[in-house]
Amino acid sequence: MLRISRALIDQVIAHARADHPDEACGVIAGQAGSDQPVRFIPMLNAERSPTFYRFDSMEQLAVWREMDDRDEEPVVIYHSHTATEAYPSRTDVSYASEPGAHYLLVSTREPDETEVRSYRITDGLVSEEGVEIAE
Amino acid sequence: MAIEVRIPTILRPLTGGEKAVEGSGGTLDELLIDLDSRHSGLRARLVDDSGLRRFVNVYLNDEDVRFLGGLGTQVKDGDTVTVLPAVAGG
C-alpha cells in the first residue's frame, strides 16, 4: 500500500501532463525507513521520448547525494506512460532496481483522465498495490 | 589510502550489507577485479562482455565514467567511486 498526499499526486500528474507526449519521471523522497513520500523531485527525462525514460546520470548523482546527506531514500519512483495503460512495461521491470521503492505509474493517454497506479517490482516480479490518497 | 567504492542498496547483499567498501587498482577494471576477490559476484553485476552494463551508472568522484574512459578510466588512492542503479524504463 502506498500512502501519499493529494498534493504530491497532483504534482506528479502536473509534471506528466506538462511533458506529454514525452514520458515524465522523477522521485519522491522521504526519511529512510519511514515509507512516507514527502519531497517531490521532478527529474529530466534524458531520453526525451514518448516511449522511454532515463534519469540523467549527473542529475541522478546530485539528487542521490542530497538524499544521502538528508538521510532520505527514494520512497516513490514515478514515470508516465503517454499512450498505454499505467502498468509496468517489460523494460520497466528489467531496469527496476530499488526493491524498497513504490513504482508509481501515471497514464496520460486520455486527455481528461489520468490513471494512477502503484507497484512493487522485486526480482523481476511485479505486484500491484493499493494507493491511499490523503486529502 | 585506498579507493572508496559506494554500493547501492540492491548490491549490498554482495558486500555483507556494507554501504561502502575499499579496493585498489590503477584502472576501474582492475579495481572491480580486486573488489570481486573479496565480494564475489559484484563485478558480474556491473560488467558484461561488452563493458559496463546499461543498468548501472558508475561515477569517479563527480564524473560519469562513461564520459571518461569506461572500464579503462584511471583511478588512484583517495578517489571515490559511486555505483548507482540506472533509473530507466519504457
Backbone of each chain as ProteinMPNN parsed JSONL, in Angstrom:
{"seq_chain_A": "MLRISRALIDQVIAHARADHPDEACGVIAGQAGSDQPVRFIPMLNAERSPTFYRFDSMEQLAVWREMDDRDEEPVVIYHSHTATEAYPSRTDVSYASEPGAHYLLVSTREPDETEVRSYRITDGLVSEEGVEIAE", "coords_chain_A": {"N_chain_A": [[0.847, -1.21, 0.0], [0.576, 2.141, -0.944], [0.79, 5.135, 0.698], [-0.029, 8.425, 0.253], [0.057, 11.98, -0.175], [-2.572, 14.093, -1.467], [-1.604, 16.441, -2.569], [0.986, 15.762, -3.458], [0.425, 13.772, -5.375], [-0.951, 15.372, -7.188], [1.14, 16.995, -8.051], [2.755, 15.131, -9.386], [1.011, 14.372, -11.457], [0.703, 16.842, -12.748], [3.301, 17.255, -13.691], [3.537, 15.081, -15.458], [1.54, 15.708, -17.308], [2.544, 18.1, -18.296], [4.828, 17.306, -19.676], [3.859, 15.574, -21.554], [3.643, 14.751, -25.031], [5.91, 13.267, -24.324], [7.524, 10.974, -22.041], [7.4, 11.531, -18.545], [9.387, 11.762, -15.54], [10.498, 11.024, -12.18], [11.235, 11.461, -8.655], [10.008, 10.812, -5.364], [11.097, 11.737, -2.369], [11.705, 10.517, 0.965], [12.057, 10.273, 4.557], [14.531, 7.91, 5.457], [13.481, 4.616, 5.841], [10.942, 5.347, 6.631], [8.858, 5.007, 4.834], [7.307, 6.977, 3.824], [6.36, 9.251, 1.478], [7.611, 12.499, 0.791], [9.157, 14.677, -0.283], [9.063, 16.208, -3.308], [10.639, 15.559, -6.334], [11.107, 16.417, -9.404], [12.515, 14.928, -12.31], [14.787, 15.239, -15.082], [13.933, 13.768, -18.185], [16.244, 12.087, -19.77], [16.085, 10.88, -22.184], [14.062, 12.103, -23.561], [11.621, 11.108, -24.731], [8.66, 9.577, -26.15], [8.333, 6.941, -25.522], [10.227, 5.963, -23.789], [12.172, 6.333, -20.795], [14.839, 7.841, -18.948], [16.74, 8.634, -16.163], [18.805, 11.496, -16.101], [22.208, 10.946, -15.807], [24.046, 12.529, -14.351], [22.422, 14.364, -13.018], [21.048, 12.554, -11.475], [23.086, 11.602, -9.772], [23.619, 13.907, -8.235], [21.125, 14.295, -6.981], [20.812, 11.873, -5.587], [22.966, 12.0, -3.822], [22.208, 14.222, -2.33], [19.919, 13.215, -1.101], [21.112, 11.232, 0.446], [22.647, 12.818, 2.195], [20.614, 13.997, 3.626], [19.533, 11.928, 4.963], [17.571, 10.541, 3.557], [15.533, 8.504, 1.364], [14.683, 7.141, -1.915], [11.443, 7.003, -1.869], [9.277, 6.9, -3.548], [9.346, 6.165, -6.991], [8.552, 7.651, -9.902], [6.952, 7.503, -13.141], [5.63, 8.384, -16.394], [3.294, 6.901, -18.679], [2.486, 7.522, -21.974], [0.877, 6.682, -23.999], [-0.142, 4.277, -23.375], [-1.508, 1.949, -20.917], [-1.255, 2.464, -17.296], [0.749, 0.516, -16.431], [3.546, -1.509, -15.553], [6.011, -1.758, -18.084], [7.828, -4.264, -19.995], [10.426, -3.303, -20.182], [10.472, -1.516, -18.036], [10.382, -3.324, -15.922], [12.741, -4.758, -16.277], [14.662, -2.877, -15.696], [14.119, -2.134, -13.085], [15.377, -1.433, -9.953], [15.218, -0.738, -7.329], [14.231, -2.205, -4.766], [12.916, -1.408, -2.494], [11.325, 0.674, -3.183], [8.274, 2.388, -4.118], [6.868, 1.965, -7.189], [5.463, 4.264, -9.06], [3.068, 4.712, -11.497], [1.741, 6.753, -14.022], [-0.799, 7.316, -16.389], [-1.185, 9.219, -19.263], [-2.705, 8.942, -21.473], [-5.425, 9.388, -21.935], [-7.064, 12.443, -22.465], [-8.563, 13.821, -20.457], [-8.477, 12.366, -18.169], [-6.492, 10.903, -15.714], [-4.807, 8.029, -15.199], [-3.658, 6.473, -12.267], [-1.414, 4.365, -10.776], [0.177, 1.974, -8.568], [3.125, 0.05, -7.847], [5.127, -2.684, -6.621], [8.311, -3.758, -7.543], [10.202, -6.466, -7.675], [12.976, -8.506, -8.03], [12.306, -8.975, -10.723], [9.601, -9.428, -10.592], [6.309, -8.223, -10.669], [4.14, -6.588, -8.48], [1.013, -5.3, -7.999], [-0.169, -2.623, -5.933], [-2.314, -1.08, -3.505], [-3.347, 2.395, -3.628], [-3.455, 4.883, -1.34], [-4.847, 7.892, -0.958], [-4.258, 10.763, 0.798], [-6.307, 13.377, 1.631]], "CA_chain_A": [[0.0, 0.0, 0.0], [1.249, 3.44, -0.959], [0.025, 6.254, 1.274], [0.573, 9.624, -0.337], [-0.854, 13.128, -0.079], [-3.188, 14.584, -2.703], [-0.738, 17.482, -3.141], [2.078, 15.11, -4.201], [-0.162, 13.151, -6.573], [-1.244, 16.455, -8.138], [2.413, 17.436, -8.651], [3.166, 14.101, -10.349], [0.131, 14.466, -12.631], [1.013, 18.089, -13.458], [4.559, 17.028, -14.417], [3.264, 14.161, -16.569], [0.76, 16.45, -18.317], [3.394, 19.133, -18.906], [5.802, 16.703, -20.587], [3.15, 14.808, -22.57], [3.596, 13.29, -25.199], [7.085, 12.542, -23.829], [7.38, 10.436, -20.701], [7.964, 12.313, -17.446], [9.887, 10.866, -14.497], [11.023, 11.704, -11.01], [11.364, 10.765, -7.385], [9.524, 11.483, -4.16], [11.965, 11.282, -1.29], [11.181, 10.545, 2.325], [13.046, 9.822, 5.531], [14.878, 6.499, 5.31], [12.756, 3.708, 6.72], [9.616, 5.865, 7.006], [7.894, 4.613, 3.802], [6.401, 8.109, 3.658], [6.877, 10.192, 0.478], [7.457, 13.872, 1.272], [9.831, 15.737, -1.065], [8.843, 15.987, -4.738], [11.83, 15.899, -7.112], [10.964, 16.068, -10.828], [13.812, 14.701, -12.95], [14.814, 15.304, -16.541], [13.996, 12.523, -18.948], [17.383, 12.284, -20.664], [15.738, 10.323, -23.493], [13.034, 12.964, -24.174], [10.991, 10.16, -25.651], [7.316, 9.153, -25.769], [8.28, 5.51, -25.206], [11.328, 5.543, -22.918], [12.705, 7.384, -19.914], [16.06, 7.536, -18.21], [17.239, 9.784, -15.415], [20.113, 11.999, -16.493], [23.089, 10.321, -14.794], [24.662, 13.523, -13.466], [21.374, 14.861, -12.125], [20.767, 11.485, -10.508], [24.148, 11.583, -8.75], [23.418, 15.045, -7.341], [19.918, 14.074, -6.177], [21.056, 10.754, -4.659], [23.851, 12.512, -2.759], [21.431, 15.093, -1.45], [19.078, 12.344, -0.272], [22.02, 10.604, 1.406], [23.002, 13.833, 3.203], [19.434, 14.308, 4.434], [19.033, 10.652, 5.48], [16.349, 10.206, 2.836], [15.645, 7.494, 0.316], [13.631, 7.301, -2.915], [10.27, 6.234, -1.44], [8.493, 6.706, -4.777], [9.939, 6.481, -8.292], [7.378, 7.73, -10.786], [7.079, 7.924, -14.541], [4.359, 8.353, -17.109], [3.101, 6.287, -19.99], [1.693, 8.55, -22.643], [-0.029, 6.088, -24.996], [-0.565, 2.954, -22.898], [-2.016, 1.989, -19.548], [-0.279, 2.677, -16.227], [1.21, -0.797, -15.964], [4.974, -1.565, -15.904], [6.396, -2.438, -19.323], [8.946, -5.195, -19.801], [11.633, -2.505, -19.928], [10.386, -1.026, -16.652], [10.691, -4.414, -14.996], [14.14, -5.162, -16.396], [15.524, -1.86, -15.074], [13.747, -1.797, -11.71], [16.456, -1.879, -9.064], [15.023, -0.227, -5.965], [13.172, -3.084, -4.26], [12.179, -0.75, -1.41], [10.568, 1.83, -3.684], [6.987, 2.244, -4.779], [6.936, 2.428, -8.578], [4.19, 4.904, -9.363], [2.89, 4.966, -12.924], [0.559, 7.505, -14.417], [-1.023, 7.292, -17.835], [-1.787, 10.452, -19.783], [-3.236, 8.699, -22.829], [-6.726, 10.061, -22.042], [-6.812, 13.86, -22.183], [-9.17, 14.413, -19.255], [-8.474, 11.449, -17.028], [-5.137, 10.386, -15.536], [-4.776, 6.799, -14.427], [-2.525, 6.461, -11.33], [-1.333, 3.045, -10.128], [1.469, 1.793, -7.9], [3.631, -1.323, -7.896], [6.452, -3.088, -6.155], [8.969, -4.591, -8.559], [11.296, -7.129, -6.974], [13.499, -9.69, -8.726], [11.598, -9.199, -11.972], [8.178, -9.701, -10.375], [5.503, -7.022, -10.457], [2.897, -6.751, -7.734], [0.298, -4.032, -7.838], [-0.58, -2.336, -4.558], [-3.291, -0.002, -3.418], [-2.87, 3.76, -3.41], [-4.356, 5.602, -0.437], [-4.527, 9.322, -1.109], [-4.725, 11.57, 1.926], [-6.745, 14.698, 1.132]], "C_chain_A": [[0.873, 1.247, 0.0], [0.315, 4.475, -0.348], [0.718, 7.547, 0.859], [-0.446, 10.77, -0.284], [-1.406, 13.493, -1.454], [-2.27, 15.606, -3.379], [0.383, 16.852, -3.963], [1.557, 14.451, -5.476], [-0.44, 14.222, -7.633], [0.037, 16.957, -8.806], [2.907, 16.437, -9.697], [2.332, 14.224, -11.626], [0.445, 15.722, -13.439], [2.307, 17.93, -14.267], [4.31, 16.154, -15.649], [2.499, 14.877, -17.685], [1.644, 17.465, -19.037], [4.334, 18.528, -19.945], [5.15, 15.854, -21.681], [3.356, 15.461, -23.938], [4.887, 12.555, -24.82], [6.799, 12.008, -22.43], [8.049, 11.376, -19.694], [8.407, 11.351, -16.351], [10.418, 11.675, -13.325], [10.954, 10.826, -9.778], [10.56, 11.531, -6.345], [10.301, 10.882, -2.993], [11.232, 11.331, 0.039], [12.266, 10.067, 3.27], [13.278, 8.318, 5.375], [14.096, 5.673, 6.326], [11.331, 4.139, 7.034], [8.517, 5.356, 6.083], [6.894, 5.739, 3.527], [6.991, 9.11, 2.658], [6.586, 11.636, 0.874], [7.959, 14.901, 0.254], [9.79, 15.387, -2.551], [10.062, 16.452, -5.529], [11.598, 15.478, -8.567], [12.346, 15.928, -11.451], [13.663, 14.911, -14.452], [14.676, 13.898, -17.093], [15.081, 12.704, -20.0], [17.083, 11.767, -22.066], [14.774, 11.235, -24.26], [12.235, 12.19, -25.213], [9.571, 9.846, -25.204], [7.244, 7.683, -25.354], [9.374, 5.055, -24.239], [11.679, 6.694, -21.978], [13.985, 6.889, -19.276], [16.463, 8.795, -17.463], [18.582, 10.19, -16.001], [21.109, 11.575, -15.409], [23.716, 11.338, -13.854], [23.636, 14.124, -12.509], [21.062, 13.811, -11.053], [21.817, 11.447, -9.401], [23.924, 12.701, -7.739], [22.219, 14.803, -6.414], [20.136, 12.948, -5.16], [21.987, 11.18, -3.519], [23.094, 13.379, -1.776], [20.533, 14.257, -0.541], [19.914, 11.684, 0.82], [22.34, 11.566, 2.551], [21.842, 14.11, 4.146], [18.83, 13.068, 5.069], [17.67, 10.307, 4.875], [16.621, 9.043, 1.889], [14.543, 7.735, -0.72], [12.441, 6.424, -2.545], [9.39, 5.916, -2.651], [9.369, 7.032, -5.977], [8.778, 6.492, -9.278], [7.794, 7.96, -12.231], [5.731, 7.786, -15.217], [4.446, 7.468, -18.335], [2.151, 7.216, -20.718], [0.746, 7.983, -23.697], [-0.566, 4.741, -24.542], [-1.002, 3.061, -21.442], [-0.877, 2.139, -18.531], [0.106, 1.338, -15.611], [2.664, -0.948, -16.404], [5.224, -2.353, -17.198], [7.515, -3.424, -19.017], [10.244, -4.448, -19.5], [11.639, -1.972, -18.498], [10.842, -2.108, -15.673], [12.18, -4.761, -15.059], [15.073, -4.144, -15.742], [15.274, -1.686, -13.578], [14.782, -2.326, -10.72], [16.397, -1.211, -7.705], [13.895, -1.043, -5.341], [12.364, -2.446, -3.132], [11.256, 0.355, -1.886], [9.184, 1.423, -4.175], [7.161, 2.787, -6.189], [5.557, 2.938, -8.97], [4.129, 5.195, -10.856], [1.632, 5.777, -13.156], [0.433, 7.411, -15.929], [-1.75, 8.559, -18.258], [-2.416, 10.217, -21.155], [-4.615, 9.306, -23.027], [-6.533, 11.522, -21.655], [-7.405, 14.359, -20.867], [-9.173, 13.485, -18.056], [-7.07, 10.865, -16.916], [-5.183, 9.168, -14.634], [-3.511, 6.805, -13.554], [-2.517, 5.117, -10.617], [0.067, 2.847, -9.566], [1.83, 0.311, -7.807], [4.894, -1.463, -7.053], [7.033, -3.945, -7.265], [10.228, -5.165, -7.926], [11.693, -8.38, -7.731], [12.679, -10.013, -9.974], [10.119, -9.486, -11.818], [7.45, -8.412, -10.016], [4.341, -7.36, -9.55], [2.266, -5.388, -7.538], [-0.13, -3.875, -6.386], [-1.604, -1.221, -4.589], [-2.63, 1.349, -3.245], [-3.899, 4.468, -2.531], [-3.95, 7.073, -0.454], [-5.128, 10.088, 0.045], [-5.066, 12.96, 1.428], [-6.204, 15.792, 2.033]], "O_chain_A": [[1.778, 1.395, 0.82], [-0.807, 4.668, -0.815], [1.913, 7.726, 1.093], [-1.655, 10.544, -0.341], [-0.774, 13.228, -2.477], [-2.165, 15.638, -4.606], [0.704, 17.342, -5.046], [2.177, 14.56, -6.534], [-0.196, 14.01, -8.82], [0.026, 17.306, -9.987], [3.409, 16.824, -10.752], [2.868, 14.186, -12.734], [0.455, 15.682, -14.669], [2.398, 18.414, -15.395], [4.804, 16.443, -16.739], [2.781, 14.674, -18.866], [1.509, 17.667, -20.244], [4.611, 19.148, -20.971], [5.82, 15.458, -22.635], [3.249, 16.685, -24.006], [4.958, 11.336, -24.977], [5.936, 12.528, -21.723], [9.114, 11.937, -19.954], [7.871, 10.249, -16.239], [10.745, 12.854, -13.461], [10.66, 9.632, -9.844], [10.439, 12.753, -6.426], [10.181, 9.699, -2.677], [10.271, 12.08, 0.215], [13.279, 9.519, 2.836], [12.333, 7.553, 5.185], [14.058, 5.993, 7.514], [10.58, 3.376, 7.642], [7.359, 5.277, 6.494], [5.782, 5.494, 3.061], [8.004, 9.748, 2.947], [5.46, 11.968, 1.247], [7.271, 15.879, -0.036], [10.395, 14.41, -2.993], [10.476, 17.605, -5.411], [11.854, 14.33, -8.93], [13.246, 16.715, -11.158], [12.575, 14.782, -15.014], [15.231, 12.948, -16.542], [14.874, 13.387, -21.003], [17.74, 12.162, -23.029], [14.685, 11.143, -25.484], [12.176, 12.55, -26.389], [9.293, 9.845, -24.005], [6.202, 7.227, -24.883], [9.438, 3.873, -23.903], [11.508, 7.866, -22.314], [14.19, 5.69, -19.089], [16.526, 9.881, -18.039], [19.399, 9.339, -16.353], [20.877, 11.818, -14.225], [23.903, 11.045, -12.673], [23.933, 14.366, -11.339], [20.844, 14.138, -9.887], [21.481, 11.28, -8.229], [24.025, 12.482, -6.532], [22.289, 15.072, -5.215], [19.7, 13.051, -4.013], [21.804, 10.758, -2.378], [23.295, 13.298, -0.564], [20.398, 14.552, 0.647], [19.486, 11.587, 1.97], [22.31, 11.187, 3.722], [22.048, 14.419, 5.32], [17.745, 13.13, 5.648], [16.755, 9.853, 5.562], [17.764, 8.657, 1.648], [13.579, 8.449, -0.444], [12.423, 5.235, -2.867], [8.836, 4.823, -2.768], [10.056, 8.052, -5.988], [8.104, 5.48, -9.47], [8.847, 8.535, -12.507], [4.812, 7.158, -14.691], [5.504, 7.303, -18.943], [1.14, 7.648, -20.165], [-0.092, 8.708, -24.233], [-1.364, 4.125, -25.249], [-0.885, 4.116, -20.818], [0.297, 1.966, -18.858], [-0.168, 1.065, -14.442], [3.0, -0.556, -17.522], [4.717, -3.461, -17.377], [8.078, -3.423, -17.923], [11.054, -4.885, -18.683], [12.673, -1.973, -17.83], [11.584, -1.842, -14.727], [12.807, -5.026, -14.033], [16.156, -4.505, -15.282], [16.126, -1.147, -12.872], [15.03, -3.53, -10.66], [17.406, -1.124, -7.005], [12.736, -0.631, -5.378], [11.252, -2.887, -2.842], [10.492, 0.915, -1.099], [8.953, 0.287, -4.587], [7.557, 3.939, -6.369], [4.621, 2.168, -9.182], [5.018, 5.84, -11.412], [0.588, 5.515, -12.558], [1.428, 7.426, -16.653], [-2.782, 8.924, -17.696], [-2.638, 11.162, -21.912], [-4.962, 9.7, -24.14], [-5.911, 11.815, -20.634], [-6.82, 15.229, -20.222], [-9.801, 13.78, -17.039], [-6.516, 10.387, -17.905], [-5.547, 9.257, -13.462], [-2.422, 7.107, -14.041], [-3.48, 4.761, -9.938], [1.025, 3.47, -10.025], [0.962, -0.556, -7.704], [5.619, -0.498, -6.811], [6.331, -4.763, -7.859], [11.196, -4.447, -7.673], [10.849, -9.221, -8.039], [12.392, -11.177, -10.252], [9.44, -9.761, -12.807], [7.904, -7.624, -9.186], [3.618, -8.321, -9.813], [2.872, -4.461, -7.001], [-0.416, -4.854, -5.697], [-1.737, -0.509, -5.584], [-1.496, 1.443, -2.774], [-5.057, 4.634, -2.917], [-2.858, 7.441, -0.022], [-6.341, 10.075, 0.256], [-4.214, 13.649, 0.865], [-6.455, 16.973, 1.791]]}, "seq_chain_B": "MAIEVRIPTILRPLTGGEKAVEGSGGTLDELLIDLDSRHSGLRARLVDDSGLRRFVNVYLNDEDVRFLGGLGTQVKDGDTVTVLPAVAGG", "coords_chain_B": {"N_chain_B": [[45.895, 4.575, 2.355], [43.171, 4.113, 0.117], [40.843, 3.199, -2.469], [37.623, 4.334, -2.226], [34.546, 2.714, -2.554], [31.274, 3.231, -3.222], [28.281, 1.599, -2.544], [25.179, 0.646, -3.93], [21.883, 0.037, -2.463], [20.739, -2.306, -3.612], [22.874, -3.918, -4.249], [24.104, -4.49, -1.908], [23.771, -6.97, -0.577], [25.919, -8.372, -1.572], [28.085, -7.287, -0.373], [28.08, -7.871, 2.255], [26.227, -6.221, 3.41], [27.443, -3.773, 3.664], [27.687, -0.242, 3.069], [29.748, 0.999, 1.836], [32.822, 0.006, 0.389], [36.338, -0.837, 0.232], [38.989, -0.696, -2.168], [41.609, -1.456, -4.577], [43.652, -0.468, -7.389], [44.74, 0.394, -10.725], [43.158, 1.085, -12.776], [39.617, 1.393, -13.475], [38.684, -1.116, -14.22], [40.639, -2.852, -13.088], [40.217, -2.238, -10.418], [37.614, -3.222, -10.02], [38.033, -5.927, -10.418], [39.72, -6.448, -8.268], [37.934, -5.873, -6.144], [36.086, -7.892, -6.565], [37.418, -10.105, -5.714], [37.078, -10.165, -3.026], [34.403, -9.683, -2.692], [32.532, -11.605, -3.964], [31.015, -11.929, -7.109], [30.225, -9.355, -7.411], [31.445, -7.901, -9.489], [30.335, -9.051, -11.779], [27.799, -8.058, -11.726], [28.106, -5.541, -12.585], [29.497, -5.45, -14.931], [29.585, -6.687, -18.255], [30.254, -8.756, -21.167], [30.549, -6.757, -23.027], [31.344, -4.524, -21.714], [30.711, -1.916, -19.312], [27.608, -2.452, -17.722], [24.351, -1.556, -18.998], [22.513, -1.081, -17.074], [23.575, 0.111, -14.868], [25.04, 2.989, -13.307], [28.251, 4.296, -13.071], [30.374, 6.26, -11.204], [33.264, 8.279, -11.12], [34.524, 10.04, -8.587], [33.116, 13.045, -9.239], [32.239, 12.483, -11.796], [30.643, 10.795, -14.51], [31.706, 7.68, -15.471], [31.296, 6.823, -18.051], [31.691, 9.019, -19.597], [34.307, 9.386, -19.293], [36.758, 7.169, -19.371], [35.392, 4.753, -19.463], [35.683, 1.357, -18.536], [38.413, 1.492, -18.638], [39.109, 3.763, -17.305], [41.325, 5.757, -15.428], [42.175, 5.259, -12.043], [42.884, 6.243, -8.631], [44.473, 6.116, -5.364], [42.517, 7.531, -2.793], [40.498, 8.406, -4.415], [36.93, 8.417, -4.965], [34.582, 6.051, -5.859], [31.36, 5.766, -7.095], [28.531, 3.759, -7.235], [25.477, 3.57, -8.833], [22.199, 2.336, -9.396], [20.925, 2.553, -12.686], [18.132, 4.579, -13.401], [15.495, 3.885, -15.242], [13.323, 3.09, -18.012], [10.407, 2.035, -19.866]], "CA_chain_B": [[44.854, 5.082, 1.463], [42.613, 3.175, -0.848], [39.746, 3.791, -3.24], [36.339, 4.016, -1.614], [33.516, 2.392, -3.545], [29.958, 3.31, -2.582], [27.486, 0.497, -3.086], [23.732, 0.884, -3.756], [21.14, -0.938, -1.651], [20.443, -3.58, -4.268], [24.081, -4.751, -4.333], [24.713, -4.688, -0.581], [23.905, -8.391, -0.189], [27.223, -8.88, -2.013], [29.148, -6.677, 0.437], [27.758, -8.105, 3.661], [25.412, -5.116, 3.909], [28.215, -2.528, 3.76], [27.35, 0.819, 2.117], [30.96, 1.363, 1.104], [33.939, -0.923, 0.55], [37.567, -0.262, -0.287], [39.732, -1.542, -3.075], [42.767, -0.805, -5.181], [43.839, -0.743, -8.807], [45.141, 1.558, -11.5], [42.026, 1.426, -13.644], [38.343, 0.917, -12.933], [38.644, -2.56, -14.456], [41.459, -3.512, -12.058], [39.55, -2.035, -9.135], [36.464, -4.136, -9.927], [38.58, -7.283, -10.263], [40.176, -6.512, -6.872], [36.749, -5.955, -5.267], [35.421, -9.175, -6.758], [38.146, -11.143, -4.981], [36.523, -10.198, -1.651], [32.939, -9.585, -2.761], [32.354, -12.416, -5.161], [29.78, -11.701, -7.843], [29.976, -7.92, -7.571], [31.878, -7.437, -10.813], [29.402, -9.526, -12.813], [26.597, -7.217, -11.709], [28.444, -4.227, -13.139], [30.224, -5.577, -16.191], [29.391, -7.882, -19.074], [31.291, -8.917, -22.197], [30.742, -5.552, -23.844], [31.788, -3.406, -20.875], [29.799, -1.6, -18.213], [26.213, -2.761, -18.023], [23.461, -0.411, -19.197], [21.635, -0.918, -15.919], [24.246, 0.776, -13.746], [25.877, 4.167, -13.511], [29.447, 4.287, -12.222], [30.954, 7.601, -11.193], [34.552, 8.515, -10.461], [34.335, 11.335, -7.925], [31.885, 13.696, -9.701], [32.051, 12.272, -13.237], [30.16, 9.513, -15.006], [32.868, 7.095, -16.173], [31.013, 6.676, -19.489], [32.236, 10.199, -20.271], [35.766, 9.368, -19.081], [37.285, 6.106, -20.223], [34.737, 3.469, -19.204], [36.438, 0.462, -17.642], [39.831, 1.878, -18.684], [39.319, 5.015, -16.568], [42.381, 5.687, -14.416], [41.757, 5.564, -10.672], [44.032, 6.3, -7.722], [44.144, 6.187, -3.947], [41.856, 8.775, -2.414], [39.308, 8.592, -5.239], [35.687, 7.752, -4.57], [33.774, 5.517, -6.957], [29.973, 5.597, -6.655], [27.71, 2.936, -8.123], [24.033, 3.758, -8.673], [21.417, 1.698, -10.452], [20.288, 3.487, -13.617], [16.675, 4.594, -13.285], [15.062, 3.975, -16.629], [12.266, 2.155, -18.366], [9.724, 2.4, -21.101]], "C_chain_B": [[44.396, 3.989, 0.507], [41.54, 3.92, -1.631], [38.442, 3.357, -2.586], [35.308, 3.782, -2.716], [32.175, 2.347, -2.827], [28.976, 2.404, -3.324], [26.0, 0.786, -2.887], [23.053, -0.264, -3.019], [21.057, -2.306, -2.32], [21.674, -4.489, -4.351], [24.697, -5.032, -2.96], [24.694, -6.129, -0.088], [25.271, -8.977, -0.573], [28.373, -8.306, -1.191], [28.865, -6.855, 1.927], [26.974, -6.953, 4.267], [26.144, -3.79, 3.965], [27.796, -1.535, 2.68], [28.557, 1.238, 1.292], [32.032, 0.326, 1.403], [35.182, -0.26, -0.051], [38.268, -1.246, -1.196], [40.905, -0.782, -3.652], [42.86, -1.224, -6.64], [44.212, 0.54, -9.525], [44.067, 2.02, -12.471], [40.749, 0.918, -12.977], [38.237, -0.601, -13.084], [39.425, -3.314, -13.374], [40.808, -3.392, -10.686], [38.396, -3.035, -8.968], [36.929, -5.585, -9.775], [39.059, -7.478, -8.82], [38.98, -6.667, -5.925], [36.104, -7.333, -5.353], [36.126, -10.297, -6.01], [37.652, -11.238, -3.537], [34.998, -10.185, -1.637], [32.517, -10.295, -4.035], [30.998, -12.16, -5.81], [29.51, -10.235, -8.117], [30.304, -7.458, -8.99], [30.864, -7.826, -11.887], [28.112, -8.707, -12.841], [26.829, -5.874, -12.392], [28.965, -4.299, -14.571], [29.733, -6.81, -16.936], [30.434, -7.885, -20.185], [31.565, -7.63, -22.968], [31.161, -4.345, -23.012], [30.81, -3.172, -19.739], [28.354, -1.871, -18.624], [25.386, -1.49, -18.15], [22.688, -0.08, -17.931], [22.288, -0.174, -14.762], [24.959, 2.036, -14.225], [27.053, 4.043, -12.555], [30.104, 5.654, -12.355], [32.329, 7.556, -10.533], [34.491, 9.926, -9.906], [33.045, 11.965, -8.463], [31.575, 13.43, -11.171], [31.51, 10.876, -13.523], [31.29, 8.887, -15.827], [32.586, 6.838, -17.655], [31.579, 7.857, -20.272], [33.742, 10.309, -20.041], [36.302, 8.258, -19.974], [36.634, 4.759, -19.978], [35.571, 2.632, -18.238], [37.924, 0.808, -17.611], [40.141, 3.15, -17.918], [40.373, 4.823, -15.476], [41.807, 6.044, -13.047], [42.997, 5.553, -9.776], [43.566, 6.385, -6.275], [43.532, 7.548, -3.627], [40.631, 9.084, -3.26], [38.097, 7.929, -4.582], [34.951, 7.317, -5.831], [32.375, 5.265, -6.4], [29.234, 4.768, -7.697], [26.248, 3.235, -7.818], [23.322, 2.948, -9.743], [20.861, 2.774, -11.382], [18.788, 3.434, -13.385], [16.129, 4.883, -14.672], [13.945, 2.978, -16.862], [11.568, 2.642, -19.62], [8.328, 2.891, -20.833]], "O_chain_B": [[45.146, 3.08, 0.151], [41.36, 5.127, -1.468], [38.187, 2.165, -2.414], [35.213, 4.547, -3.676], [31.965, 1.525, -1.935], [28.862, 2.441, -4.549], [25.593, 1.139, -1.78], [23.57, -1.379, -2.957], [21.275, -3.336, -1.681], [21.532, -5.702, -4.507], [25.701, -5.737, -2.865], [25.523, -6.491, 0.747], [25.723, -9.954, 0.024], [29.506, -8.776, -1.295], [29.351, -6.086, 2.756], [27.031, -6.719, 5.475], [25.533, -2.77, 4.281], [27.576, -1.912, 1.529], [28.415, 1.765, 0.189], [32.138, -0.17, 2.525], [35.084, 0.747, -0.752], [38.162, -2.461, -1.027], [41.174, 0.362, -3.286], [42.238, -2.195, -7.069], [44.022, 1.637, -9.0], [44.055, 3.164, -12.926], [40.795, 0.12, -12.041], [37.757, -1.287, -12.182], [38.932, -4.293, -12.813], [40.843, -4.329, -9.889], [38.229, -3.622, -7.899], [36.288, -6.377, -9.084], [38.837, -8.531, -8.222], [39.01, -7.493, -5.014], [35.636, -7.877, -4.353], [35.517, -11.322, -5.702], [37.794, -12.282, -2.899], [34.379, -10.629, -0.67], [32.19, -9.668, -5.042], [29.965, -12.172, -5.141], [28.67, -9.899, -8.952], [29.538, -6.72, -9.609], [30.569, -7.042, -12.788], [27.417, -8.669, -13.856], [25.884, -5.162, -12.733], [28.882, -3.329, -15.324], [29.492, -7.854, -16.329], [31.387, -7.107, -20.148], [32.659, -7.429, -23.495], [31.318, -3.251, -23.553], [30.16, -4.102, -19.26], [27.943, -1.554, -19.74], [25.669, -0.48, -17.506], [22.258, 1.057, -17.734], [21.621, 0.138, -13.775], [25.412, 2.135, -15.366], [26.879, 3.725, -11.378], [30.357, 6.14, -13.458], [32.528, 6.884, -9.521], [34.416, 10.895, -10.661], [31.963, 11.458, -8.165], [30.713, 14.102, -11.738], [31.876, 9.905, -12.861], [31.776, 9.5, -16.777], [33.519, 6.655, -18.437], [31.907, 7.731, -21.452], [34.379, 11.233, -20.546], [36.302, 8.39, -21.198], [37.241, 3.723, -20.25], [36.096, 3.143, -17.248], [38.62, 0.455, -16.66], [41.293, 3.584, -17.875], [40.324, 3.863, -14.706], [41.052, 7.006, -12.91], [44.016, 4.946, -10.106], [42.404, 6.688, -6.002], [43.979, 8.579, -4.129], [39.812, 9.922, -2.884], [38.225, 7.017, -3.765], [34.728, 8.11, -6.745], [32.222, 4.628, -5.358], [29.306, 5.046, -8.894], [25.828, 3.159, -6.663], [23.79, 2.88, -10.88], [20.374, 3.802, -10.911], [18.23, 2.354, -13.192], [16.283, 5.983, -15.202], [13.659, 2.131, -16.015], [12.052, 3.522, -20.333], [7.607, 3.242, -21.767]]}, "name": "protein", "num_of_chains": 2, "seq": "MLRISRALIDQVIAHARADHPDEACGVIAGQAGSDQPVRFIPMLNAERSPTFYRFDSMEQLAVWREMDDRDEEPVVIYHSHTATEAYPSRTDVSYASEPGAHYLLVSTREPDETEVRSYRITDGLVSEEGVEIAEMAIEVRIPTILRPLTGGEKAVEGSGGTLDELLIDLDSRHSGLRARLVDDSGLRRFVNVYLNDEDVRFLGGLGTQVKDGDTVTVLPAVAGG"}
